[in-house]
Amino acid sequence: MDGRDWGKFLLPYEQAAEELKVKLKALRSELKARDEYAPIEFVTGRVKRVSSILEKARRLSVPLDRIELGIEDIAGIRIMCQFVDDIYRVAELIRQRKDLKLVYEKDYITNYKDSGYRSYHLIVEYPVQTSLGSKPVLAEIQIRTLAMNFWATIEHSLNYKYRDQLPSHVRERLRKAAEAAFQLDTEMSSIRQEIVDAQQDFEESSVIVRRVLNEIQELYFFRRVREAAQFQLRFNELWEHDDVWGLKELSLEIQAALDRAGKGGTS
């Protein structure tokens, strides 16, 4: 092992992982606000432990002085999607970004591994701004469905337990589980529109409930206590009956009351 300061060595990778997480989470928020549907479910990131870096370098015969180029996933980002089609849309969005450089891609969904592993990988070069100037850092972005990620997590745990020497019966059961997970993704894709519509309906309901309650609180701020109490009673009844249309109408009435209150009306 060389005598490098691993803490300092990993600093740019930690910065890259954090910045990429922030940017991809911001992309999710933007897509959700603009399109009312985001192909990104959530984003996680990590930096490999030193022991994992050394183990991978040994396995791939990467000299320690070539780790920065030979180990491409020291910084890793994982993007979860609901549907397989979303994976390819997210990959295209990443290709179009100007704040990173795409090095190459690996489609393990169309060309899945013998083990059954499915995922979409993009190796990118990301410029980290350090106190010593700009430093390009390699990072791996993995894009998966939730089902793919569940399977991959289990496989990783089993490989760790068996030191990458899985018994044949375990490998076979994992392959079958991988196929079952992909069948689940396929079934979910077949009813994608129904799922998305239901999620959007739920989101719309949550937004209108939050808006009405905030507006009622504003009436209390203007000391319109009687009106606020009456609106609260009506809200309780509408919410009990899951009447989203009625809540929208109630919101308009409360907004009119707030307008009057702002102009100096009295309760």
Phi, psi and omega in degrees: 000137179283171186262028182291158174274101186293329178299313178291322180300321185276348183306311180298327179290321177296319179294317180298315180298316181293316182292320179294321176300312181299316183292321181285328174292323176295323176298318178300313181298319180296314180297320181294320180290324185274316186255352184066007174212130179246125178292347178266121178278307172199167186231136174230166179205159179199164172244135182301144173290154181303318180298323179290323178297313181295320179296317180291321178299318178295316182295324182264004181057043178266120177299147183299331179279002179241014185300321184299330179260330186275336178249108190269350186242032175299317169261127183229136176240138178237127179247126179260137178235159177279322187234154180300318179301327180298327181301313183290328177293317179295319178301319179294320178298322179290320178302326185279351184289145180260353183266007175209164180242125178283124179270305173194170183234154175225114181265095178267017174264306174293317180247071185288156183287161180302329180291341185106356182299130176230135178182165175241124184247137171235125174266122183236156172252120185243127180278114177266132178269110181251176179293343180259006180115187182283135179230117178287132182234134174280140177217151178251129175251117177258132179240124185218161164277168179297323180293317177299318182292321177301314180296314183297324179295318178295316180299317180299317180297318181291322178296323177294318180297316185263011179054045178063019177240066184294136173299152185301321182291329177289317178301318181293319179293325176295320178298318178295321178295322178297319179293321178295320178297319180290325176297323176298314177301319181295317179295318179296323178295328182290337177243029184306312186297321178296320180294313181297317179300316180296319179294320179292322177298318179296317180296318179298317179298318180297320181295315183291323177298313180298320181296313182297316181296321177296321180293322177296320178296324177297323178297320176299323178299323178275009179063029175268063190296314183297313180297316181301317180295320179294317178295325179297318178297318179294320177300314181303318181291315181294319180294323179299326181263009178053042184266086183294320179298317178297324178293323177296316178296320179297320179300319179297320179295319181293321178299321177296320178294323177294323177298316179296319181295322180291338179266008174097017179292165181241156179274000000 
